[in-house]
Amino acid sequence: MDNSAEMKTKSPDAANPFVSVPVEVVVSVGKARPLIRDLVNLGENAILTLDKRVEDPVDLYVGDRLVARGQLEEMEGEQAGQLAVRLTEIADLQSGLG
């Protein structure tokens, strides 16, 4: 069998081995800026207040690049309780998010 003919019949993604490599997406829900003296005094059950509200969008990063924004959601059905993100804005990787 001629491998070059086989490659032509597959989708372009199937010919590219990089498309099956997993990438880690980090979801940032907010930041806190406590004083060091307050941070070292935190104990179990302490609350660290973030700079965002529950309904605010979250940021999705690949490495240090902002790639999208979305809303946190809770899955339903068999995955009830699982946290998820519904994408609401996708970055133009050339110019970033607006």
Jmol script that loads the backbone (N, CA, C; Angstrom):
load data "model"
ATOM      1  N   MET A   1       0.853  -1.193   0.000  1.00  0.00           N
ATOM      2  CA  MET A   1       0.000   0.000   0.000  1.00  0.00           C
ATOM      3  C   MET A   1       0.888   1.242   0.000  1.00  0.00           C
ATOM      4  N   ASP A   2       0.539   2.230  -0.777  1.00  0.00           N
ATOM      5  CA  ASP A   2       1.289   3.471  -0.878  1.00  0.00           C
ATOM      6  C   ASP A   2       0.861   4.411   0.250  1.00  0.00           C
ATOM      7  N   ASN A   3       1.780   4.699   1.151  1.00  0.00           N
ATOM      8  CA  ASN A   3       1.453   5.547   2.301  1.00  0.00           C
ATOM      9  C   ASN A   3       1.076   6.961   1.892  1.00  0.00           C
ATOM     10  N   SER A   4       1.672   7.475   0.823  1.00  0.00           N
ATOM     11  CA  SER A   4       1.342   8.836   0.414  1.00  0.00           C
ATOM     12  C   SER A   4      -0.114   8.933  -0.038  1.00  0.00           C
ATOM     13  N   ALA A   5      -0.640   7.906  -0.694  1.00  0.00           N
ATOM     14  CA  ALA A   5      -2.050   7.911  -1.102  1.00  0.00           C
ATOM     15  C   ALA A   5      -2.955   7.844   0.112  1.00  0.00           C
ATOM     16  N   GLU A   6      -2.556   7.050   1.115  1.00  0.00           N
ATOM     17  CA  GLU A   6      -3.353   6.931   2.333  1.00  0.00           C
ATOM     18  C   GLU A   6      -3.417   8.260   3.068  1.00  0.00           C
ATOM     19  N   MET A   7      -2.320   8.972   3.135  1.00  0.00           N
ATOM     20  CA  MET A   7      -2.289  10.253   3.838  1.00  0.00           C
ATOM     21  C   MET A   7      -3.198  11.277   3.155  1.00  0.00           C
ATOM     22  N   LYS A   8      -3.322  11.199   1.840  1.00  0.00           N
ATOM     23  CA  LYS A   8      -4.141  12.162   1.119  1.00  0.00           C
ATOM     24  C   LYS A   8      -5.627  11.983   1.421  1.00  0.00           C
ATOM     25  N   THR A   9      -6.048  10.773   1.774  1.00  0.00           N
ATOM     26  CA  THR A   9      -7.461  10.529   2.028  1.00  0.00           C
ATOM     27  C   THR A   9      -7.878  10.904   3.443  1.00  0.00           C
ATOM     28  N   LYS A  10      -6.936  11.060   4.326  1.00  0.00           N
ATOM     29  CA  LYS A  10      -7.253  11.437   5.708  1.00  0.00           C
ATOM     30  C   LYS A  10      -7.400  12.941   5.814  1.00  0.00           C
ATOM     31  N   SER A  11      -8.059  13.375   6.879  1.00  0.00           N
ATOM     32  CA  SER A  11      -8.183  14.809   7.103  1.00  0.00           C
ATOM     33  C   SER A  11      -6.805  15.379   7.426  1.00  0.00           C
ATOM     34  N   PRO A  12      -6.585  16.669   7.199  1.00  0.00           N
ATOM     35  CA  PRO A  12      -5.287  17.269   7.501  1.00  0.00           C
ATOM     36  C   PRO A  12      -4.885  17.069   8.968  1.00  0.00           C
ATOM     37  N   ASP A  13      -5.854  17.090   9.886  1.00  0.00           N
ATOM     38  CA  ASP A  13      -5.540  16.892  11.299  1.00  0.00           C
ATOM     39  C   ASP A  13      -5.018  15.494  11.572  1.00  0.00           C
ATOM     40  N   ALA A  14      -5.548  14.505  10.870  1.00  0.00           N
ATOM     41  CA  ALA A  14      -5.118  13.126  11.079  1.00  0.00           C
ATOM     42  C   ALA A  14      -3.670  12.936  10.670  1.00  0.00           C
ATOM     43  N   ALA A  15      -3.176  13.717   9.740  1.00  0.00           N
ATOM     44  CA  ALA A  15      -1.803  13.605   9.285  1.00  0.00           C
ATOM     45  C   ALA A  15      -0.827  14.322  10.218  1.00  0.00           C
ATOM     46  N   ASN A  16      -1.327  15.125  11.114  1.00  0.00           N
ATOM     47  CA  ASN A  16      -0.476  15.912  12.003  1.00  0.00           C
ATOM     48  C   ASN A  16      -0.445  15.273  13.384  1.00  0.00           C
ATOM     49  N   PRO A  17       0.700  14.714  13.797  1.00  0.00           N
ATOM     50  CA  PRO A  17       0.754  14.028  15.086  1.00  0.00           C
ATOM     51  C   PRO A  17       0.603  14.967  16.281  1.00  0.00           C
ATOM     52  N   PHE A  18       0.783  16.250  16.097  1.00  0.00           N
ATOM     53  CA  PHE A  18       0.706  17.189  17.219  1.00  0.00           C
ATOM     54  C   PHE A  18      -0.718  17.417  17.711  1.00  0.00           C
ATOM     55  N   VAL A  19      -1.727  17.146  16.875  1.00  0.00           N
ATOM     56  CA  VAL A  19      -3.103  17.397  17.287  1.00  0.00           C
ATOM     57  C   VAL A  19      -3.574  16.462  18.391  1.00  0.00           C
ATOM     58  N   SER A  20      -2.872  15.364  18.625  1.00  0.00           N
ATOM     59  CA  SER A  20      -3.278  14.434  19.684  1.00  0.00           C
ATOM     60  C   SER A  20      -2.457  14.594  20.955  1.00  0.00           C
ATOM     61  N   VAL A  21      -1.646  15.643  21.033  1.00  0.00           N
ATOM     62  CA  VAL A  21      -0.861  15.910  22.230  1.00  0.00           C
ATOM     63  C   VAL A  21      -1.703  16.739  23.195  1.00  0.00           C
ATOM     64  N   PRO A  22      -1.870  16.266  24.436  1.00  0.00           N
ATOM     65  CA  PRO A  22      -2.679  17.047  25.385  1.00  0.00           C
ATOM     66  C   PRO A  22      -1.980  18.346  25.789  1.00  0.00           C
ATOM     67  N   VAL A  23      -2.781  19.343  26.093  1.00  0.00           N
ATOM     68  CA  VAL A  23      -2.254  20.626  26.546  1.00  0.00           C
ATOM     69  C   VAL A  23      -2.986  20.998  27.836  1.00  0.00           C
ATOM     70  N   GLU A  24      -2.271  21.553  28.782  1.00  0.00           N
ATOM     71  CA  GLU A  24      -2.886  21.934  30.049  1.00  0.00           C
ATOM     72  C   GLU A  24      -3.489  23.325  29.944  1.00  0.00           C
ATOM     73  N   VAL A  25      -4.763  23.433  30.283  1.00  0.00           N
ATOM     74  CA  VAL A  25      -5.468  24.714  30.316  1.00  0.00           C
ATOM     75  C   VAL A  25      -5.686  25.061  31.776  1.00  0.00           C
ATOM     76  N   VAL A  26      -5.210  26.229  32.188  1.00  0.00           N
ATOM     77  CA  VAL A  26      -5.374  26.698  33.560  1.00  0.00           C
ATOM     78  C   VAL A  26      -6.526  27.698  33.591  1.00  0.00           C
ATOM     79  N   VAL A  27      -7.458  27.494  34.512  1.00  0.00           N
ATOM     80  CA  VAL A  27      -8.605  28.385  34.658  1.00  0.00           C
ATOM     81  C   VAL A  27      -8.373  29.241  35.898  1.00  0.00           C
ATOM     82  N   SER A  28      -8.300  30.541  35.696  1.00  0.00           N
ATOM     83  CA  SER A  28      -8.059  31.480  36.795  1.00  0.00           C
ATOM     84  C   SER A  28      -9.384  32.082  37.231  1.00  0.00           C
ATOM     85  N   VAL A  29      -9.752  31.839  38.490  1.00  0.00           N
ATOM     86  CA  VAL A  29     -11.021  32.349  38.998  1.00  0.00           C
ATOM     87  C   VAL A  29     -10.869  33.665  39.750  1.00  0.00           C
ATOM     88  N   GLY A  30      -9.646  34.075  40.031  1.00  0.00           N
ATOM     89  CA  GLY A  30      -9.437  35.325  40.733  1.00  0.00           C
ATOM     90  C   GLY A  30      -8.106  35.360  41.435  1.00  0.00           C
ATOM     91  N   LYS A  31      -7.811  36.520  42.024  1.00  0.00           N
ATOM     92  CA  LYS A  31      -6.555  36.724  42.736  1.00  0.00           C
ATOM     93  C   LYS A  31      -6.836  37.312  44.108  1.00  0.00           C
ATOM     94  N   ALA A  32      -5.918  37.077  45.012  1.00  0.00           N
ATOM     95  CA  ALA A  32      -5.967  37.687  46.345  1.00  0.00           C
ATOM     96  C   ALA A  32      -4.628  38.362  46.591  1.00  0.00           C
ATOM     97  N   ARG A  33      -4.636  39.439  47.346  1.00  0.00           N
ATOM     98  CA  ARG A  33      -3.399  40.157  47.652  1.00  0.00           C
ATOM     99  C   ARG A  33      -3.310  40.444  49.155  1.00  0.00           C
ATOM    100  N   PRO A  34      -3.192  39.405  49.947  1.00  0.00           N
ATOM    101  CA  PRO A  34      -3.086  39.643  51.395  1.00  0.00           C
ATOM    102  C   PRO A  34      -1.685  40.124  51.760  1.00  0.00           C
ATOM    103  N   LEU A  35      -1.589  40.772  52.901  1.00  0.00           N
ATOM    104  CA  LEU A  35      -0.269  41.094  53.450  1.00  0.00           C
ATOM    105  C   LEU A  35       0.375  39.790  53.901  1.00  0.00           C
ATOM    106  N   ILE A  36       1.678  39.730  53.847  1.00  0.00           N
ATOM    107  CA  ILE A  36       2.372  38.504  54.257  1.00  0.00           C
ATOM    108  C   ILE A  36       2.030  38.146  55.695  1.00  0.00           C
ATOM    109  N   ARG A  37       1.932  39.136  56.576  1.00  0.00           N
ATOM    110  CA  ARG A  37       1.616  38.822  57.981  1.00  0.00           C
ATOM    111  C   ARG A  37       0.245  38.170  58.114  1.00  0.00           C
ATOM    112  N   ASP A  38      -0.710  38.587  57.248  1.00  0.00           N
ATOM    113  CA  ASP A  38      -2.035  37.967  57.266  1.00  0.00           C
ATOM    114  C   ASP A  38      -1.984  36.567  56.666  1.00  0.00           C
ATOM    115  N   LEU A  39      -1.191  36.392  55.615  1.00  0.00           N
ATOM    116  CA  LEU A  39      -1.091  35.106  54.946  1.00  0.00           C
ATOM    117  C   LEU A  39      -0.488  34.047  55.857  1.00  0.00           C
ATOM    118  N   VAL A  40       0.559  34.389  56.591  1.00  0.00           N
ATOM    119  CA  VAL A  40       1.199  33.395  57.459  1.00  0.00           C
ATOM    120  C   VAL A  40       0.338  33.049  58.662  1.00  0.00           C
ATOM    121  N   ASN A  41      -0.640  33.887  58.971  1.00  0.00           N
ATOM    122  CA  ASN A  41      -1.531  33.611  60.095  1.00  0.00           C
ATOM    123  C   ASN A  41      -2.791  32.840  59.691  1.00  0.00           C
ATOM    124  N   LEU A  42      -2.933  32.558  58.392  1.00  0.00           N
ATOM    125  CA  LEU A  42      -4.102  31.806  57.948  1.00  0.00           C
ATOM    126  C   LEU A  42      -4.001  30.368  58.439  1.00  0.00           C
ATOM    127  N   GLY A  43      -5.107  29.837  58.846  1.00  0.00           N
ATOM    128  CA  GLY A  43      -5.158  28.452  59.294  1.00  0.00           C
ATOM    129  C   GLY A  43      -6.300  27.726  58.621  1.00  0.00           C
ATOM    130  N   GLU A  44      -6.513  26.501  59.030  1.00  0.00           N
ATOM    131  CA  GLU A  44      -7.597  25.706  58.474  1.00  0.00           C
ATOM    132  C   GLU A  44      -8.922  26.439  58.648  1.00  0.00           C
ATOM    133  N   ASN A  45      -9.744  26.419  57.620  1.00  0.00           N
ATOM    134  CA  ASN A  45     -11.058  27.077  57.563  1.00  0.00           C
ATOM    135  C   ASN A  45     -10.991  28.594  57.425  1.00  0.00           C
ATOM    136  N   ALA A  46      -9.789  29.153  57.248  1.00  0.00           N
ATOM    137  CA  ALA A  46      -9.669  30.593  56.992  1.00  0.00           C
ATOM    138  C   ALA A  46     -10.241  30.877  55.604  1.00  0.00           C
ATOM    139  N   ILE A  47     -10.681  32.088  55.391  1.00  0.00           N
ATOM    140  CA  ILE A  47     -11.236  32.485  54.097  1.00  0.00           C
ATOM    141  C   ILE A  47     -10.342  33.547  53.490  1.00  0.00           C
ATOM    142  N   LEU A  48      -9.935  33.297  52.252  1.00  0.00           N
ATOM    143  CA  LEU A  48      -9.114  34.233  51.498  1.00  0.00           C
ATOM    144  C   LEU A  48     -10.011  34.832  50.421  1.00  0.00           C
ATOM    145  N   THR A  49     -10.307  36.112  50.522  1.00  0.00           N
ATOM    146  CA  THR A  49     -11.238  36.771  49.604  1.00  0.00           C
ATOM    147  C   THR A  49     -10.546  37.078  48.279  1.00  0.00           C
ATOM    148  N   LEU A  50     -11.211  36.686  47.191  1.00  0.00           N
ATOM    149  CA  LEU A  50     -10.685  36.946  45.854  1.00  0.00           C
ATOM    150  C   LEU A  50     -11.226  38.254  45.306  1.00  0.00           C
ATOM    151  N   ASP A  51     -10.628  38.705  44.209  1.00  0.00           N
ATOM    152  CA  ASP A  51     -11.026  39.972  43.598  1.00  0.00           C
ATOM    153  C   ASP A  51     -12.179  39.835  42.608  1.00  0.00           C
ATOM    154  N   LYS A  52     -12.794  38.656  42.547  1.00  0.00           N
ATOM    155  CA  LYS A  52     -13.912  38.450  41.627  1.00  0.00           C
ATOM    156  C   LYS A  52     -15.109  37.880  42.359  1.00  0.00           C
ATOM    157  N   ARG A  53     -16.273  38.042  41.722  1.00  0.00           N
ATOM    158  CA  ARG A  53     -17.508  37.491  42.253  1.00  0.00           C
ATOM    159  C   ARG A  53     -17.787  36.168  41.541  1.00  0.00           C
ATOM    160  N   VAL A  54     -18.662  35.355  42.091  1.00  0.00           N
ATOM    161  CA  VAL A  54     -18.993  34.046  41.536  1.00  0.00           C
ATOM    162  C   VAL A  54     -19.476  34.164  40.090  1.00  0.00           C
ATOM    163  N   GLU A  55     -20.238  35.185  39.778  1.00  0.00           N
ATOM    164  CA  GLU A  55     -20.801  35.319  38.433  1.00  0.00           C
ATOM    165  C   GLU A  55     -19.841  35.959  37.424  1.00  0.00           C
ATOM    166  N   ASP A  56     -18.681  36.429  37.861  1.00  0.00           N
ATOM    167  CA  ASP A  56     -17.710  37.042  36.957  1.00  0.00           C
ATOM    168  C   ASP A  56     -17.077  35.993  36.038  1.00  0.00           C
ATOM    169  N   PRO A  57     -16.674  36.415  34.824  1.00  0.00           N
ATOM    170  CA  PRO A  57     -16.008  35.475  33.921  1.00  0.00           C
ATOM    171  C   PRO A  57     -14.676  35.001  34.492  1.00  0.00           C
ATOM    172  N   VAL A  58     -14.279  33.803  34.089  1.00  0.00           N
ATOM    173  CA  VAL A  58     -12.971  33.259  34.465  1.00  0.00           C
ATOM    174  C   VAL A  58     -12.073  33.332  33.233  1.00  0.00           C
ATOM    175  N   ASP A  59     -10.768  33.355  33.454  1.00  0.00           N
ATOM    176  CA  ASP A  59      -9.797  33.425  32.372  1.00  0.00           C
ATOM    177  C   ASP A  59      -9.170  32.058  32.156  1.00  0.00           C
ATOM    178  N   LEU A  60      -8.988  31.667  30.905  1.00  0.00           N
ATOM    179  CA  LEU A  60      -8.354  30.397  30.556  1.00  0.00           C
ATOM    180  C   LEU A  60      -7.000  30.687  29.929  1.00  0.00           C
ATOM    181  N   TYR A  61      -5.977  30.041  30.452  1.00  0.00           N
ATOM    182  CA  TYR A  61      -4.616  30.247  29.989  1.00  0.00           C
ATOM    183  C   TYR A  61      -4.018  28.944  29.495  1.00  0.00           C
ATOM    184  N   VAL A  62      -3.229  29.030  28.436  1.00  0.00           N
ATOM    185  CA  VAL A  62      -2.322  27.959  28.035  1.00  0.00           C
ATOM    186  C   VAL A  62      -0.938  28.570  28.201  1.00  0.00           C
ATOM    187  N   GLY A  63      -0.179  28.018  29.141  1.00  0.00           N
ATOM    188  CA  GLY A  63       1.080  28.664  29.523  1.00  0.00           C
ATOM    189  C   GLY A  63       0.742  30.004  30.131  1.00  0.00           C
ATOM    190  N   ASP A  64       1.393  31.058  29.660  1.00  0.00           N
ATOM    191  CA  ASP A  64       1.083  32.397  30.180  1.00  0.00           C
ATOM    192  C   ASP A  64       0.207  33.196  29.212  1.00  0.00           C
ATOM    193  N   ARG A  65      -0.335  32.521  28.205  1.00  0.00           N
ATOM    194  CA  ARG A  65      -1.155  33.187  27.195  1.00  0.00           C
ATOM    195  C   ARG A  65      -2.635  33.039  27.506  1.00  0.00           C
ATOM    196  N   LEU A  66      -3.335  34.173  27.604  1.00  0.00           N
ATOM    197  CA  LEU A  66      -4.788  34.181  27.777  1.00  0.00           C
ATOM    198  C   LEU A  66      -5.420  33.749  26.462  1.00  0.00           C
ATOM    199  N   VAL A  67      -6.171  32.628  26.479  1.00  0.00           N
ATOM    200  CA  VAL A  67      -6.736  32.096  25.236  1.00  0.00           C
ATOM    201  C   VAL A  67      -8.257  32.205  25.162  1.00  0.00           C
ATOM    202  N   ALA A  68      -8.913  32.366  26.305  1.00  0.00           N
ATOM    203  CA  ALA A  68     -10.375  32.445  26.295  1.00  0.00           C
ATOM    204  C   ALA A  68     -10.879  32.939  27.640  1.00  0.00           C
ATOM    205  N   ARG A  69     -12.175  33.260  27.662  1.00  0.00           N
ATOM    206  CA  ARG A  69     -12.879  33.575  28.911  1.00  0.00           C
ATOM    207  C   ARG A  69     -14.158  32.759  28.920  1.00  0.00           C
ATOM    208  N   GLY A  70     -14.686  32.535  30.118  1.00  0.00           N
ATOM    209  CA  GLY A  70     -15.906  31.761  30.200  1.00  0.00           C
ATOM    210  C   GLY A  70     -16.587  31.900  31.537  1.00  0.00           C
ATOM    211  N   GLN A  71     -17.700  31.204  31.671  1.00  0.00           N
ATOM    212  CA  GLN A  71     -18.484  31.196  32.911  1.00  0.00           C
ATOM    213  C   GLN A  71     -18.379  29.820  33.559  1.00  0.00           C
ATOM    214  N   LEU A  72     -18.178  29.808  34.866  1.00  0.00           N
ATOM    215  CA  LEU A  72     -18.163  28.549  35.590  1.00  0.00           C
ATOM    216  C   LEU A  72     -19.560  27.957  35.622  1.00  0.00           C
ATOM    217  N   GLU A  73     -19.634  26.645  35.462  1.00  0.00           N
ATOM    218  CA  GLU A  73     -20.899  25.922  35.525  1.00  0.00           C
ATOM    219  C   GLU A  73     -20.685  24.617  36.270  1.00  0.00           C
ATOM    220  N   GLU A  74     -21.767  24.071  36.770  1.00  0.00           N
ATOM    221  CA  GLU A  74     -21.742  22.747  37.383  1.00  0.00           C
ATOM    222  C   GLU A  74     -22.406  21.778  36.418  1.00  0.00           C
ATOM    223  N   MET A  75     -21.735  20.662  36.158  1.00  0.00           N
ATOM    224  CA  MET A  75     -22.279  19.650  35.254  1.00  0.00           C
ATOM    225  C   MET A  75     -23.516  19.010  35.891  1.00  0.00           C
ATOM    226  N   GLU A  76     -24.340  18.415  35.053  1.00  0.00           N
ATOM    227  CA  GLU A  76     -25.541  17.733  35.522  1.00  0.00           C
ATOM    228  C   GLU A  76     -25.494  16.264  35.125  1.00  0.00           C
ATOM    229  N   GLY A  77     -26.498  15.525  35.515  1.00  0.00           N
ATOM    230  CA  GLY A  77     -26.589  14.107  35.147  1.00  0.00           C
ATOM    231  C   GLY A  77     -25.533  13.276  35.842  1.00  0.00           C
ATOM    232  N   GLU A  78     -24.897  12.377  35.101  1.00  0.00           N
ATOM    233  CA  GLU A  78     -23.883  11.486  35.682  1.00  0.00           C
ATOM    234  C   GLU A  78     -22.670  12.242  36.193  1.00  0.00           C
ATOM    235  N   GLN A  79     -22.449  13.437  35.686  1.00  0.00           N
ATOM    236  CA  GLN A  79     -21.298  14.236  36.104  1.00  0.00           C
ATOM    237  C   GLN A  79     -21.700  15.346  37.080  1.00  0.00           C
ATOM    238  N   ALA A  80     -22.826  15.207  37.724  1.00  0.00           N
ATOM    239  CA  ALA A  80     -23.307  16.233  38.659  1.00  0.00           C
ATOM    240  C   ALA A  80     -22.234  16.553  39.684  1.00  0.00           C
ATOM    241  N   GLY A  81     -22.052  17.824  39.921  1.00  0.00           N
ATOM    242  CA  GLY A  81     -21.056  18.277  40.880  1.00  0.00           C
ATOM    243  C   GLY A  81     -19.707  18.586  40.249  1.00  0.00           C
ATOM    244  N   GLN A  82     -19.480  18.097  39.032  1.00  0.00           N
ATOM    245  CA  GLN A  82     -18.218  18.359  38.332  1.00  0.00           C
ATOM    246  C   GLN A  82     -18.217  19.799  37.843  1.00  0.00           C
ATOM    247  N   LEU A  83     -17.132  20.512  38.070  1.00  0.00           N
ATOM    248  CA  LEU A  83     -17.002  21.904  37.648  1.00  0.00           C
ATOM    249  C   LEU A  83     -16.606  21.954  36.174  1.00  0.00           C
ATOM    250  N   ALA A  84     -17.169  22.916  35.435  1.00  0.00           N
ATOM    251  CA  ALA A  84     -16.880  23.073  34.013  1.00  0.00           C
ATOM    252  C   ALA A  84     -16.857  24.560  33.678  1.00  0.00           C
ATOM    253  N   VAL A  85     -16.380  24.882  32.493  1.00  0.00           N
ATOM    254  CA  VAL A  85     -16.359  26.260  32.011  1.00  0.00           C
ATOM    255  C   VAL A  85     -17.048  26.315  30.655  1.00  0.00           C
ATOM    256  N   ARG A  86     -18.037  27.204  30.531  1.00  0.00           N
ATOM    257  CA  ARG A  86     -18.685  27.458  29.236  1.00  0.00           C
ATOM    258  C   ARG A  86     -17.951  28.639  28.608  1.00  0.00           C
ATOM    259  N   LEU A  87     -17.310  28.409  27.467  1.00  0.00           N
ATOM    260  CA  LEU A  87     -16.534  29.463  26.811  1.00  0.00           C
ATOM    261  C   LEU A  87     -17.459  30.536  26.260  1.00  0.00           C
ATOM    262  N   THR A  88     -17.134  31.772  26.561  1.00  0.00           N
ATOM    263  CA  THR A  88     -17.944  32.900  26.111  1.00  0.00           C
ATOM    264  C   THR A  88     -17.171  33.825  25.190  1.00  0.00           C
ATOM    265  N   GLU A  89     -15.855  33.703  25.196  1.00  0.00           N
ATOM    266  CA  GLU A  89     -15.015  34.580  24.379  1.00  0.00           C
ATOM    267  C   GLU A  89     -13.723  33.830  24.067  1.00  0.00           C
ATOM    268  N   ILE A  90     -13.381  33.742  22.798  1.00  0.00           N
ATOM    269  CA  ILE A  90     -12.170  33.071  22.357  1.00  0.00           C
ATOM    270  C   ILE A  90     -11.190  34.130  21.855  1.00  0.00           C
ATOM    271  N   ALA A  91      -9.944  34.020  22.268  1.00  0.00           N
ATOM    272  CA  ALA A  91      -8.943  34.995  21.872  1.00  0.00           C
ATOM    273  C   ALA A  91      -8.545  34.823  20.423  1.00  0.00           C
ATOM    274  N   ASP A  92      -8.295  35.934  19.753  1.00  0.00           N
ATOM    275  CA  ASP A  92      -7.591  35.912  18.487  1.00  0.00           C
ATOM    276  C   ASP A  92      -6.132  35.819  18.885  1.00  0.00           C
ATOM    277  N   LEU A  93      -5.502  34.693  18.638  1.00  0.00           N
ATOM    278  CA  LEU A  93      -4.164  34.445  19.155  1.00  0.00           C
ATOM    279  C   LEU A  93      -3.122  35.411  18.579  1.00  0.00           C
ATOM    280  N   GLN A  94      -3.485  36.155  17.546  1.00  0.00           N
ATOM    281  CA  GLN A  94      -2.572  37.149  17.005  1.00  0.00           C
ATOM    282  C   GLN A  94      -2.631  38.462  17.805  1.00  0.00           C
ATOM    283  N   SER A  95      -3.860  38.847  18.186  1.00  0.00           N
ATOM    284  CA  SER A  95      -4.003  40.151  18.859  1.00  0.00           C
ATOM    285  C   SER A  95      -4.524  40.059  20.289  1.00  0.00           C
ATOM    286  N   GLY A  96      -4.883  38.859  20.759  1.00  0.00           N
ATOM    287  CA  GLY A  96      -5.355  38.690  22.119  1.00  0.00           C
ATOM    288  C   GLY A  96      -6.842  38.967  22.257  1.00  0.00           C
ATOM    289  N   LEU A  97      -7.308  38.947  23.520  1.00  0.00           N
ATOM    290  CA  LEU A  97      -8.714  39.243  23.786  1.00  0.00           C
ATOM    291  C   LEU A  97      -8.930  40.737  23.819  1.00  0.00           C
ATOM    292  N   GLY A  98     -10.120  41.133  23.420  1.00  0.00           N
ATOM    293  CA  GLY A  98     -10.460  42.539  23.373  1.00  0.00           C
ATOM    294  C   GLY A  98     -10.829  43.127  24.663  1.00  0.00           C
TER     295      GLY A  98
END
end "model"
wireframe off; spacefill off
backbone 0.3
color backbone group
